[in-house]
Amino acid sequence: MRTRFAPSPTGPLHLGHAYSAILAHDMARAAGGAFFLRLEDTDLERCKPEYEAQIFDDLRWLGLTWDGEVLYQSDHLAVYNAFLNRLVARDLTYPCKCSRKDIANATAAPQEGVAHAVYPQTCKMRNMSERSENDAIRIHMERALEVVPEVSFTETGDAHQGTYPIDPEHLIQTVGDVVIGRKDIETAAYFMASAIDDARQSITHVIRGEDLFEFTPVQVMLLSLLGLDVPVYHHHGLIRDDNGKRLAKRDDARAISKYRADGATPADIRAMVGL
C-alpha cells in the first residue's frame, strides 16, 4: 500500500487536514506500506514559505513520518503540461475565455445532486488554434468519452463503498467540460496534476475527503486517456464545525497550531477527529 497527503501551502492545517493525514499515514503503516507527502503549490500568489514550514512542523508534531523526498508540484509544471498536450494533440480539448462571472450569468440554478455549476459550453465550438494567453483549456467531454476504454474504480470509504464504472451520461450532466489547463500558468489544472502525480508516485490508495468523490470519475477518465494506472480511492467523512459546515483554511480557530499553543497533545488531536 502506498498512500499520500497532498496539502496546498496556502494556510495553516486544520483538524480536517489532521484527520486525512493521520488516516492515510496509519493505513499505510498498518499495511507495512509507504506514506508520501506532496505539496500542491502551483497557486503562486497564495502559497507561502511560512505555511510550507508549518505543514512540516505540524505533521512531525502529530508523529507522522513520510517516505522519500517531498514532491513539489511547482517543480514539475513541464511534466503536467506534456500530459496536457497529449490530450490537446488528440483533439480532446478546446480553449475557453469565459470568466467565473460569465459562467454564473449563463448558468441556470444547479440541479439537485449536482456538485457544481456545469459549464454551459459557450466556447465549445472553438478550436485550439484560436487559443490566446487568456484562455483556459477545457476537456471536450463527449469526445473524450468516445475514446476512453471502459473503466471503473474501486471505492473503499464507508459512504460510497463499491465498484463504479464510468457513466458517460453522469459525467456529462454533473461534471461537464471541466478546465484541465490553467490560463494563469502554462500547466494542467490542479485536479488533473494531482491525478497524474498519484500515478507518477505509484500511489495505490488515495485517501481524501468525501467532498471530492464527485470528481473522481473525471480523474479516472483522464488517467485512462493518458494510459496511467488508476488507484483505489477511499473518501472519508469530513470534520465539520459546530454548525455542520466543512472546515476551511480560513477557520483559524480550528488550526492545529492553535490547539498546540493551547496545550493540546497529538493524542488529543486524534481524539478530536475520532481516531
Secondary structure, DSSP 8 states (H G I E B T S, - for coil): -EEEE---SSS--BHHHHHHHHHHHHHHHHTT-EEEEEE----TTT--HHHHHHHHHHHHHTT----S--EEGGG-HHHHHHHHHHHHHTT-EEEE---HHHHHHH-----TT-SS-----TTTT--GGG--TT-EEEE-HHHHHHHS---EEEE-STTT-EEEE--HHHHHHHT-S-EEE-SSSSSB-HHHHHHHHHHHTT-SEEEEEGGGGGGHHHHHHHHHHTT----EEEEE---B-TTS-B--TT-GGGBHHHHHHTT--HHHHHHHTT-
